[in-house]
Amino acid sequence: MARAHANKPEDPEIMAYLSLGYDIVGQDEVARSLVEKCAKIDPINPLNDAIAGWNHFFGGRFDLALDTLFAAYNLSPESVMHQYFKALILVYNDRADEAYEFICKNVEEISENIWSQVTIFLST
């Protein structure tokens, strides 16, 4: 992703996934700068809320991640990835009962999709 970003430094989709990579390996500040740049370049990109939420989540700012991850879900409630992160952030904000109810109502229990399977796992 870093090479792709070097070749296309203004591509918001590359920045979104590169920022997630930086978040996962603990480079929160580098990721945050990409999140901010991505939002400036493409302010209506539906991934903006998701990547801002991931940045807050992986940075341990679970309360801040709540609104952004909910917003990402609300833009694409059919997205199994957004369903997972909505349920997960509820759990991390001590709202496990709400997460369980959400999963039971919204996540397809029999699915081959890994995001759905992991989300169902949260409910156990």
N, C-alpha and C positions, 0 to 999 in steps of 0.2 A: 504494500500500500504506500510506503514511503517513496518508492521509485515511481509509482503511478502519480503520486502527488507532485513529485519533482518534474515530471513530464507535463502534468496538467494542474498547475498550482491554483487555478481558479475553479476547479470542478467541485461543486458542493457535495456530490455523492461520494467522491473519493475522500473529501475532508471528513464527512460524517463517519465513514467506516474506519478511517485512520484514527480519528479521535477516540472511537471505541477501543481500538487496539491500544492506544496510549493509556486510556483509562484502566484497561484490564491489567496492564503491566505496572500500574502505579504512578504513571507520569501525568498526574491530574492537571497540573498547570499547563503543560503542553497541549493536552486534550482540550482544556477550557479555551485556550486561545484559538484553536481550530473551530470550536463550537461557535465562538463569537464571530470569527471571520466568515464562517459558513452562513450564519444568519444575516450578515451584512450583504453578502454577495447574492443570496437567494432568500429574501425574507418570507416568501410564501411557500418555501419547501416544506412539505408535510413531515419530513424527518427532523426538522429543527427542534420540536418539542421532545421527541424521543432522544436525540443525542444530548440535549441539555439535561434531560432526566437521567440518562445513563451516567453523565459526568457527575451529577450530584450523588447518584447512588453509589458509584464506585469510589467516590471521594468521601463516603460515609455521611453525607448530608441527606439523610433519609427524609427528613421533614420537607426539605426543599424539593426533593425528587417527586414528592407526592403530586403536586399540581401539574408539573410538566409531563409526568408519565400518564396521568389521567387525561390530560389534553391530547396526548398522542393517541391514546386509546379511543377517545371520543371522535377523533378524525377518521379512524379506521377500526371500528369495533370488530370487524371480521378478521383482522390481522391476529393470527395466533401468537405472534411475538409480542404484540401490544397487550394481549390478554395475559400472557405470562408476566410481563413486567407490572401490570396493574395489580395482579394478585400478589406478586412478590413484594411490591412496595407497601401494600396493605399489611402484610405480615411484619415487615421491618418497622412499621409504625404502630405496632402492637394492636393491630385490628384484624387478628386472625379469624375471628368469627365472620367478619364482613368478607374477608378473602374467601373463606369456605363457601359462603352463600353465593358470592360472585361466580366462583368456579362451578358450583353445582348448576347454576342457571345458564351459564354462558359458554362453557367449554365442552366441546364434543368429547365424550368419554372414550369412545372407540375411534381412535384415529391413528394413522401411521405417522403423523407429523410429530417430530421430536419436541417442538414447542408445546404442543397440546399434551403430550405424554408427561413432560416435566411439570407442566401446570397442574395436571391431575395429581401428580406425586405430591405437590404442595398441600393438597387437601387431605392427605392421609396422616 
